[in-house]
Amino acid sequence: MYNLVTRESPTNRPQLNGTLWHCARCNSFVTVHSVKRVDEALCPVCADAELEFCGNFDSILGGRFADA
């Protein structure tokens, strides 16, 4: 993910939290980037299957996802 700051964009953006989710039905992995904490998510492929939480990017990758 690459964030480009332009003159029109604000310099102080809220910090996004990256989380990883897994769908047991279609075996998809989904990342959710949100300012607020996400407790439940639905699979965008299956449309109605609830996703299993796998972890956040701090614990999975050892750093913030925006640092890449």
Secondary structure, DSSP 8 states (H G I E B T S, - for coil): ------TTS-S-----EEEEEE-TTT--EEEEEESS-----B-TTTSS-B-EEEEEHHHHHSS-GGG-
